[in-house]
């Protein structure tokens, strides 16, 4: 671990507010005390950035991110890279948001970044710059967690309280979405990190509990919950069992003051990073990728005063677990790592796994929802935002009806919906979550309108049987099926449609033309109306398309005139041929008489 660098000490020492509240005891004074069994949680979480969209399909698909912020977080000097580096080699319990690992894995193979917040089209993107940084970060994390205890939070670190405090059908649907992502997410993280992770850990905002929060956690399979003591009885040093039967879980109290102190330790603002140039685009091994907007030239290291303060708070901690803030800074991670090293070296800190922290729990209960802290309610996702998120299930259901294989799209939309419920949104601008959420809605709306009938103007046919082409444009990047084309005539006595229903399928990013058999019976104009329908439920798809058909029939009088004219021409030709033969016959006779003479 880096030493107590002084270059940035000024930036963090003043931010460790509350130095006057340091415990009277010091590590030196209590070196002979019995070591305190403590679990040190090492969190890896971030605000979500991966959207539901992707450029391409199948194994060639490149996910779309709303911006390139994660590139800076993963790069050397970035917050997430520094947190991983600081935790490496220490006997800590890693607590991961699985979505962060999945996002890094997606970036490591190439990804796209949206050009602006108003576009939901995968084509309206640029190449991401963090491929190499994400790949290197995954390698660093894989090495750091090797042989250590690794816990996964609910997908995208779901805001348990926001869901719990707005019960109803929307909440039930969203809870089911988050729950359905867990098993696959665990498999993907285990594979990416070459380890076996553990599930069932919950971390409500600010560690605050009430009976609704614990009930919602139980639906998501939470069996252990990190608790600051707010809304927990008793709220002392012991693990507490709340609930009963299948809904029972163990609350693990942590010291909120220590968490707050670590939260006040901030990184020094990084130097501006030059805009990526073509020479900085990702190479196959990622060595030339841009470090990103949040990367720093060197690690953020804590000053001695900061480390001493955190060390003193850590020694005074009597709780079973130590929980840093979600957005643990690189400098705070450095200070915490140094404090942990000091405690284990001097013998007053006995590190243990999170599984051991819930031994011998006492019976207790979570408080009433009415007592939930008002300041935390104010930062929750409101009912309207949850309704908007749940509404995407309707758009997904509509789109899925026409996709030949909707599995990938369903998974990507569900994951994006869960990201819109992340606890991380509480510390972002009010509009940030709304903007991210609206991207999913726009993606689904754009996808639905990308499958449409190509407009036609006027088609001319002659009497009798004919074929009229109608084209379906599939701008989606995957094959569609489950559609049928229906045509109706405004005047079936003049123009009859023989194929009233035709099955339609089309490859991704391609058009499909169907030939519609009709019978024209009389001169004049008629109108045909084409409409796509889903075969699963017979509902209309998109807008109908009406075009004009001009029937140009040939009359019987005209046919008689033409026939008579042809007959006269034939008779004239026969008469002429006879005259030629007669003339040739007479000439031959005269030649023979002359010869005899």
C-alpha atoms as one frame of an Amber mdcrd trajectory, in Angstrom:
protein
   0.000   0.000   0.000   1.192   3.491  -0.683   2.675   5.407   2.214   1.289
   8.487   3.868   1.894  10.821   0.947   1.835  14.471   1.903   1.066  15.830
  -1.553  -2.642  15.341  -1.019  -2.834  15.381   2.743  -4.085  18.957   2.771
  -7.019  17.979   0.571  -8.322  15.348   2.937  -7.262  16.239   6.471  -9.548
  19.253   6.638 -12.409  17.159   5.341 -12.264  14.624   8.155 -14.715  16.657
  10.185 -15.241  15.758  13.797 -11.615  15.374  14.841 -12.553  16.904  18.188
 -14.858  13.946  18.759 -12.008  11.422  18.652 -12.281   8.787  21.362 -10.144
   9.442  24.364  -8.451   6.083  24.018  -5.673   5.543  21.501  -4.308   2.393
  19.885  -1.186   2.614  22.027  -3.135   2.936  25.251  -5.248  -0.130  24.531
  -2.689  -2.362  22.864  -3.110  -4.913  25.619  -6.901  -5.092  25.225  -8.446
  -8.234  23.842  -8.688  -8.017  20.059 -12.150  -7.102  18.788 -13.546  -9.561
  16.210 -14.536  -7.327  13.319 -15.648  -7.812   9.746 -14.385  -5.120   7.394
 -16.706  -4.706   4.424 -15.003  -3.606   1.205 -17.687  -2.177  -1.121 -17.474
  -1.975  -4.903 -20.463  -0.022  -6.191 -21.069   2.764  -8.701 -23.835   4.670
 -10.430 -25.177   2.610 -13.378 -24.324   3.635 -16.931 -25.101   0.650 -19.197
 -28.380   1.038 -21.088 -30.738  -1.537 -22.601 -29.538  -0.855 -26.144 -26.788
  -2.580 -28.112 -25.274  -2.119 -31.551 -25.445  -5.387 -33.449 -26.909  -8.670
 -32.319 -25.849 -11.989 -30.896 -22.204 -12.446 -29.973 -21.242  -9.379 -32.023
 -23.502  -7.008 -30.079 -21.794  -4.050 -28.424 -23.633  -2.603 -25.419 -24.442
   1.090 -25.310 -23.526   3.227 -22.278 -25.092   6.592 -21.542 -21.633   8.148
 -21.078 -18.020   7.067 -20.599 -17.688   7.791 -16.870 -16.878   4.205 -15.959
 -13.776   4.353 -18.154 -12.298   6.878 -15.732 -13.404   4.966 -12.634 -11.742
   1.756 -13.880  -8.533   3.384 -15.102  -5.376   3.693 -12.934  -6.051   6.548
 -10.521  -9.818   6.138 -10.885 -11.914   5.603  -7.779 -12.906   1.994  -8.426
  -9.375   1.024  -9.391  -7.975   2.591  -6.211 -10.588   0.868  -4.041  -9.654
  -2.502  -5.547  -5.929  -1.876  -5.183  -6.370  -0.777  -1.562  -8.325  -3.908
  -0.659  -5.910  -6.337  -2.268  -3.930  -8.464   0.160  -6.143  -7.627   3.139
  -8.483 -10.014   4.907 -11.633  -8.068   4.134 -15.110  -9.149   3.005 -15.766
  -7.893  -0.500 -19.296  -6.646  -1.162 -19.999  -6.160  -4.859 -22.786  -4.757
  -6.942 -22.917  -7.470  -9.628 -23.872  -4.909 -12.240 -20.494  -3.155 -11.883
 -18.653  -6.366 -12.714 -21.033  -7.149 -15.585 -20.617  -3.615 -16.964 -16.822
  -3.923 -16.809 -16.980  -7.258 -18.593 -19.205  -5.742 -21.294 -16.790  -2.847
 -21.750 -13.760  -5.123 -21.936 -14.872  -6.597 -25.263 -15.827  -3.289 -26.890
 -18.762  -0.973 -26.311 -20.488   2.152 -27.578 -21.298   5.482 -25.913 -24.416
   7.513 -26.701 -23.710  10.827 -28.379 -26.370  12.670 -26.402 -29.063  12.075
 -23.803 -31.923  12.502 -26.266 -31.048   9.619 -28.570 -32.058   6.005 -27.968
 -30.734   4.700 -31.280 -27.717   2.339 -31.101 -26.527   3.853 -34.394 -26.226
   7.283 -32.786 -23.160   6.297 -30.738 -19.376   6.460 -30.707 -16.725   3.927
 -29.732 -16.048   3.748 -25.984 -12.546   4.541 -24.720 -12.355   2.297 -21.653
 -11.961  -1.195 -23.098  -8.416  -1.628 -21.851  -9.116   0.028 -18.487 -12.095
  -2.266 -17.861 -10.077  -5.342 -18.793  -7.230  -4.341 -16.468  -9.666  -3.529
 -13.650 -11.289  -6.953 -13.920  -7.866  -8.557 -13.702  -7.029  -6.484 -10.620
 -10.333  -7.356  -8.959  -9.935 -11.041  -9.785  -6.542 -11.053  -8.087  -7.768
  -9.014  -5.120 -10.710 -11.292  -4.242  -8.818 -14.546  -4.741  -9.228 -16.641
  -1.609 -11.411 -13.986   0.045 -15.085 -13.867   0.974 -17.156 -12.194  -1.739
 -20.803 -11.157  -1.300 -23.200  -9.916  -3.952 -25.853  -7.285  -3.349 -29.214
  -7.490  -5.138 -28.733  -6.608  -8.809 -27.597  -2.994  -9.328 -27.677  -2.489
  -5.520 -31.446  -2.087  -5.521 -32.868   0.681  -3.329 -34.805  -1.556  -0.952
 -36.510   1.298   0.881 -37.791   2.996  -2.290 -39.498  -0.217  -3.347 -40.701
  -1.084   0.140 -42.337   2.265   0.813 -44.443   2.312  -2.355 -46.367  -0.974
  -2.312 -48.595  -2.022  -5.177 -48.588  -3.875  -8.459 -45.705  -1.818  -9.825
 -43.512  -2.683  -6.844 -44.398  -6.353  -7.116 -43.467  -6.373 -10.800 -40.178
  -4.577 -10.190 -39.301  -6.844  -7.289 -39.875  -9.840  -9.539 -37.598  -8.314
 -12.196 -34.751  -7.744  -9.717 -35.202 -11.185  -8.198 -35.144 -12.819 -11.626
 -31.738 -11.321 -12.416 -29.960 -12.746  -9.379 -29.133 -16.285 -10.481 -27.702
 -15.363 -13.881 -25.802 -12.399 -12.417 -24.127 -14.663  -9.866 -23.044 -17.094
 -12.583 -21.610 -14.288 -14.682 -19.712 -12.695 -11.791 -18.385 -16.051 -10.610
 -17.118 -16.749 -14.112 -15.617 -13.277 -14.570 -13.768 -13.354 -11.224 -13.020
 -17.073 -11.160 -14.485 -17.413  -7.678 -17.624 -18.496  -5.866 -19.630 -15.561
  -4.565 -22.331 -15.531  -1.885 -25.809 -14.049  -2.196 -28.406 -12.911   0.331
 -26.828  -9.671   1.583 -28.890  -6.491   1.746 -27.707  -2.929   2.308 -30.560
  -0.422   2.641 -29.780   3.265   2.233 -27.861   4.577   5.231 -28.423   1.214
   6.929 -31.912   2.288   8.025 -34.534  -0.410   8.602 -38.241  -0.724   9.138
 -40.648  -3.621   8.857 -41.487  -2.807   5.220 -37.799  -2.746   4.233 -37.109
  -6.116   5.831 -40.229  -7.624   4.251 -39.129  -6.433   0.803 -35.613  -7.722
   1.449 -36.999 -11.150   2.277 -38.735 -11.261  -1.127 -35.336 -10.686  -2.725
 -33.734 -13.489  -0.755 -31.914 -11.275   1.747 -30.823 -13.225   4.861 -28.265
 -10.762   6.211 -28.616  -6.996   6.230 -26.088  -4.259   7.046 -27.747  -1.979
   9.598 -26.661   1.326  11.107 -29.062   0.891  14.043 -31.721   3.258  12.691
 -35.062   1.500  13.067 -33.525  -1.535  14.790 -34.336  -2.763  18.305 -32.093
  -3.422  20.125 -29.590  -1.174  18.393 -26.485  -2.075  20.324 -23.486  -4.232
  19.510 -25.174  -7.581  18.942 -26.456  -9.073  15.689 -30.248  -8.979  15.731
 -32.690 -11.445  14.209 -35.752  -9.709  12.753 -38.773 -11.378  11.216 -39.622
 -15.032  11.527 -39.796 -18.203   9.501 -38.784 -17.841   5.857 -38.746 -14.044
   6.218 -36.242 -14.022   9.076 -32.950 -12.230   8.560 -30.007 -11.161  10.663
 -29.259  -7.461  11.017 -25.546  -6.742  11.419 -25.089  -3.390  13.185 -22.219
  -1.154  12.132 -20.838   2.084  13.491 -22.411   4.931  11.531 -19.914   7.516
  12.826 -17.005   5.594  11.346 -18.890   5.273   8.048 -19.549   9.004   8.039
 -15.909   9.804   8.809 -14.754   7.694   5.858 -17.352   9.400   3.681 -15.832
  12.776   4.438 -12.441  11.713   3.117 -12.475  12.781  -0.516 -10.032  12.372
  -3.366  -8.186  15.353  -4.721  -9.782  16.620  -7.917  -7.930  15.039 -10.870
  -6.080  17.062 -13.431  -8.068  17.607 -16.645  -7.659  14.698 -19.025  -7.082
  15.485 -22.722  -9.850  14.511 -25.068  -9.214  11.105 -26.584  -7.633  11.274
 -29.999  -7.555   8.551 -32.653  -4.141   7.495 -31.362  -5.718   6.875 -27.950
  -8.404   4.510 -29.177  -8.419   1.040 -27.610  -5.850  -1.377 -28.970  -6.414
  -5.134 -28.798  -4.708  -5.284 -25.395  -6.232  -1.983 -24.267  -2.868  -0.348
 -23.631  -3.664   2.788 -25.595  -7.127   3.495 -24.219  -7.861   6.888 -22.740
  -7.756   6.950 -18.932 -11.162   8.649 -18.849 -12.466  11.783 -17.153 -12.024
  10.638 -13.556  -8.569   9.119 -13.841  -5.678  10.569 -11.874  -1.989  10.425
 -12.703  -1.081   8.812  -9.372  -2.907   7.017  -6.538  -4.740   9.072  -3.932
  -2.983   8.488  -0.614  -4.164   9.534   2.828  -2.212  11.871   5.046  -1.004
  10.696   8.461  -3.559  12.766  10.350  -6.354  11.135   8.364  -5.007   7.636
   8.964  -4.594   8.297  12.684  -8.173   9.541  12.915  -9.607   6.511  11.101
  -7.405   4.188  13.163  -8.710   5.680  16.408 -12.326   5.350  15.277 -11.712
   1.790  14.175 -10.267   0.837  17.523 -13.188   2.413  19.355 -15.652   0.493
  17.183 -17.589  -2.135  19.141 -19.865  -3.263  16.326 -19.556  -6.628  14.584
 -18.914  -5.082  11.170 -17.247  -2.014   9.735 -19.061  -0.601   6.706 -17.504
   2.171   4.597 -19.755   4.385   2.451 -20.907   3.030  -0.890 -18.905   5.584
  -2.852 -15.724   4.957  -0.872 -13.015   7.231  -2.248  -9.545   6.030  -3.142
  -8.054   8.183  -0.376 -10.499   6.821   2.212  -9.755   3.272   1.060  -6.046
   3.975   1.529  -6.664   5.325   5.047  -8.892   2.403   6.003  -6.391  -0.105
   4.684  -3.623   1.509   6.720  -5.820   1.492   9.851  -6.644  -2.191   9.353
  -2.957  -2.999   8.961  -2.187  -1.115  12.163  -4.852  -2.966  14.114  -3.878
  -6.433  12.943  -0.174  -5.747  13.432  -0.610  -4.376  16.961  -3.021  -7.139
  17.925  -6.123  -5.121  18.805  -8.049  -6.067  15.649  -9.176  -9.605  14.844
 -10.563  -9.787  11.304 -13.309 -12.300  10.562 -15.584 -13.183   7.657 -19.052
 -11.738   7.370 -20.508 -15.199   7.904 -19.009 -15.246  11.395 -20.369 -11.807
  12.279 -23.924 -13.101  12.762 -23.085 -15.668  15.439 -25.366 -15.730  18.504
 -27.883 -13.105  17.368 -30.459 -11.738  19.774 -34.163 -11.497  19.035 -35.334
  -8.081  17.963 -37.515  -6.242  15.520 -37.499  -3.615  12.821 -39.305  -0.365
  13.527 -42.508   1.023  12.104 -42.404   2.571   8.613 -43.816   5.751  10.134
 -40.570   6.168  12.067 -38.359   5.901   8.983 -36.076   8.993   8.852 -37.723
  11.810   6.852 -34.397  12.876   5.322 -34.057   9.423   3.782 -37.630   9.430
   2.519 -36.905  12.680   0.727 -34.151  11.042  -1.345 -36.181   7.956  -2.298
 -37.439   7.206  -5.768 -41.026   8.402  -5.832 -44.074   6.408  -6.835 -44.191
   8.110 -10.255 -40.649   7.023 -11.073 -41.400   3.462 -10.010 -44.546   3.470
 -12.135 -42.540   4.669 -15.130 -39.973   1.922 -14.578 -42.630  -0.775 -14.271
 -44.357   0.566 -17.373 -41.449  -0.653 -19.463 -42.703  -4.186 -18.930 -45.640
  -3.332 -21.196 -43.336  -2.039 -23.921 -41.146  -5.106 -23.560 -44.158  -7.427
 -23.798 -45.237  -5.700 -27.010 -41.791  -5.937 -28.597 -41.279  -9.553 -27.507
 -44.353 -10.678 -29.447 -42.608 -10.117 -32.769 -39.005 -11.071 -31.962 -37.961
 -14.480 -33.212 -35.824 -14.874 -30.068 -36.655 -12.273 -27.385 -34.355 -13.702
 -24.690 -31.442 -11.261 -25.070 -33.708  -8.233 -25.338 -35.704  -9.293 -22.296
 -32.558  -9.702 -20.212 -31.100  -6.350 -21.279 -34.333  -4.458 -20.589 -34.817
  -6.144 -17.205 -31.237  -5.266 -16.253 -31.747  -1.630 -17.310 -34.962  -1.492
 -15.267 -33.088  -2.755 -12.209 -30.338  -0.164 -12.756 -32.982   2.542 -12.636
 -33.747   1.374  -9.074 -30.161   1.618  -7.789 -29.457   3.105  -4.363 -26.696
   5.162  -6.013 -29.287   7.531  -7.506 -29.875   9.012  -4.039 -26.649  11.029
  -4.228 -27.023  12.054  -7.883 -28.846  15.034  -9.349 -32.621  14.697  -9.214
 -32.858  14.447 -12.993 -30.120  11.824 -13.388 -32.284   8.805 -12.596 -35.134
  10.147 -14.689 -32.846  10.625 -17.684 -31.467   7.112 -17.335 -34.937   5.622
 -16.889 -36.308   7.465 -19.908 -33.601   5.907 -22.078 -35.150   2.477 -21.568
 -38.608   3.761 -22.439 -37.270   5.487 -25.540 -35.352   2.368 -26.577 -38.516
   0.271 -26.468 -40.600   2.889 -28.270 -37.980   3.299 -30.985 -37.722  -0.475
 -31.376 -41.459  -0.851 -31.857 -41.646   1.892 -34.480 -38.595   0.447 -36.278
 -40.756  -2.369 -37.613 -43.191  -0.814 -40.075 -44.884  -0.939 -43.448 -43.133
   0.997 -46.200 -45.530   3.640 -47.552 -46.857   3.267 -51.118 -48.599   5.795
 -53.385 -50.461   4.577 -56.512 -50.298   1.121 -58.067 -51.642   0.368 -61.561
 -53.024  -3.046 -62.513 -54.921  -4.358 -65.544 -58.040  -6.488 -65.412 -57.782
 -10.055 -64.279 -55.323 -11.527 -61.780 -52.329  -9.494 -60.602 -49.817  -9.207
 -57.772 -49.192  -6.128 -55.661 -45.952  -5.875 -53.613 -46.158  -4.700 -49.986
 -42.881  -4.207 -48.083 -42.184  -4.470 -44.349 -39.068  -2.620 -43.178 -37.322
  -4.227 -40.176 -34.820  -1.719 -38.806 -34.333  -3.864 -35.714 -31.024  -5.686
 -35.486 -32.613  -9.085 -35.033 -35.028 -11.349 -36.831 -38.748 -10.785 -36.417
 -41.609 -13.217 -36.807 -45.045 -13.675 -35.295 -46.569 -11.146 -37.686 -49.183
 -11.363 -40.395 -50.111  -8.893 -43.088 -53.783  -8.243 -43.799 -55.177  -6.247
 -46.728 -58.697  -4.985 -47.261 -60.191  -3.382 -50.367 -62.429  -0.336 -50.323
 -64.349  -1.748 -53.328 -64.271  -5.520 -53.536 -66.568  -5.487 -56.586 -63.887
  -3.641 -58.503 -60.758  -5.059 -56.824 -60.777  -8.244 -54.779 -57.953  -9.263
 -52.417 -57.325 -12.989 -52.718 -54.657 -13.244 -49.959 -56.319 -11.654 -46.958
 -53.675 -12.928 -44.463 -49.978 -13.509 -45.147 -47.352 -14.515 -42.568 -44.432
 -12.099 -42.362 -40.878 -12.603 -41.125 -37.761 -10.563 -41.792 -34.080 -10.785
 -40.967 -32.523  -8.122 -38.789 -31.813  -4.778 -40.477 -33.577  -5.929 -43.651
 -36.808  -5.518 -45.585 -39.281  -8.181 -46.594 -41.658  -7.844 -49.550 -44.842
  -9.882 -49.813 -46.708 -10.303 -53.116 -50.433  -9.882 -52.590 -52.664 -11.641
 -55.142 -55.642  -9.576 -56.303 -58.292  -9.802 -59.019 -59.260  -6.645 -60.901
 -62.780  -6.747 -62.327 -63.605  -3.278 -63.580 -62.094   0.049 -64.558 -61.572
   2.700 -61.943 -59.799   3.420 -58.718 -59.890   1.475 -55.463 -58.011   1.760
 -52.214 -56.222  -1.018 -50.385 -55.458  -0.791 -46.662 -52.542  -2.820 -45.306
 -52.110  -3.524 -41.591 -49.693  -5.700 -39.625 -51.062  -7.848 -36.807 -49.356
  -9.958 -34.154 -50.287 -13.601 -34.555 -50.151 -14.309 -30.818 -53.109 -12.111
 -29.953 -54.371 -10.669 -33.248 -53.671  -7.076 -32.223 -52.648  -4.382 -34.745
 -48.940  -3.553 -34.999 -48.017  -0.022 -35.947 -49.995   2.248 -38.213 -52.083
   1.023 -41.111 -51.050   2.005 -44.628 -53.577   2.915 -47.366 -52.692   3.323
 -51.029 -54.536   3.777 -54.311 -54.909   1.104 -56.993 -55.761   2.211 -60.544
 -57.499  -0.584 -62.490 -57.123  -0.132 -66.286 -59.414  -2.784 -67.799 -59.703
  -3.312 -71.632 -63.370  -3.077 -72.983 -65.021  -5.806 -75.202 -65.648  -3.271
 -78.021 -61.977  -2.496 -78.178 -61.173  -6.181 -78.308 -63.615  -6.638 -81.298
 -62.043  -3.768 -83.205 -58.573  -5.119 -82.618 -59.663  -8.625 -83.636 -61.294
  -7.348 -86.854 -58.211  -5.327 -87.685 -55.967  -8.325 -87.212 -58.260 -10.430
 -89.440 -58.190  -7.881 -92.248 -54.429  -7.760 -92.091 -54.251 -11.529 -92.373
 -56.697 -11.597 -95.351 -54.740  -8.887 -97.127 -51.544 -10.839 -96.661 -53.123
 -14.003 -98.109 -54.524 -12.124-101.130 -51.148 -10.560-101.803 -49.369 -13.919
-101.594 -51.807 -15.417-104.185 -51.224 -12.567-106.628 -47.465 -13.039-106.309
 -47.739 -16.762-106.966 -50.029 -16.215-110.002 -47.651 -13.678-111.460 -44.684
 -15.975-110.933 -46.600 -18.854-112.529 -47.348 -16.876-115.718 -43.782 -15.816
-116.146 -42.425 -19.352-115.980 -44.741 -20.530-118.840 -43.537 -17.827-121.223
 -39.905 -18.738-120.679 -40.523 -22.381-121.522 -42.267 -21.572-124.909 -39.468
 -19.378-126.025 -36.889 -22.032-125.247 -38.675 -24.667-127.384 -38.791 -22.419
-130.279
